[in-house]
Amino acid sequence: MLKEVLQKDWTLGQDLGILSHNDDVIKEIISGGITTFSTSFARIGSEAARFVLERTLIREVVPTTLVDRNSV
């Protein structure tokens, strides 16, 4: 999609919007920033470790966050 935006001389966030999942450092850099929605993988990892160590059932919704950048 980004290649097509460049080929057509469009402006990302005006002519075409991109929303991606699972935030990553590279998405901060690409084309001035790609908007993402993501969950906290660190939190999921710590909850998994707690389950392994304590053997307690965990039922929890890990919130999703929106990182608003220039692509929408």
N, C-alpha and C positions, 0 to 999 in steps of 0.2 A: 504494500500500500504506500509506503513512504517513497518508494521508487517511482510510482505513478504520480504522486504529488509533485515530485521534482521534475519529471518528464513533462507534465502538463503546466508547469510553472504556476501551480496553485499555492495558496497560503494555508499551511496546516493550522487548524483551529478556526479558519474562516470558510474556506471552500470545502474542506473535508475534516471531520473530527475523528480522532482515534482514542478509544478507551481500551486499555489492556488490563489483564489480570496478573497478579503476583508481581509486586513491585521489585525492582532490581536497580542497582546502581547505574547500569547502562541506560535505563529508561529515563534517568535524570539528564543524561547527556544528549541522547539522540534527538535531533531536530529541535533543540531548544526545550526538550522535556515532553515525555509522553504521560498523559494522565492514566493513573492505575487505580484499581481497587484490589485490596489485598488483606489477608489476615496476618496475624503475628505468628510467624513460624517459630520464633523463640518461645513464645508462650505455649504453643502446641508441644514443643520439645520438652519444656519443663514439666508440663502436665503428664506427658508420657513417662518421663523419668520418675515422677511422683508415684504414678501407678505401679511401675516396676518395683520401686523401693517399698511402698506401703501396701500394695495389693488391695487398694481400695477402688471401688467403682467410681468412675468420674463421668458425670453427665453435665456437660457445659457447652454453651454456645460461645465460641471465640468470635468476638466482634470483627467485622470487616470495616476497613477504613478507606476513604477516598483520598488519594494524593492528587490534588488538582494542579496540573501543569499546563503548558501552552497548547496542547493538542486538541482541546475541545472548546 
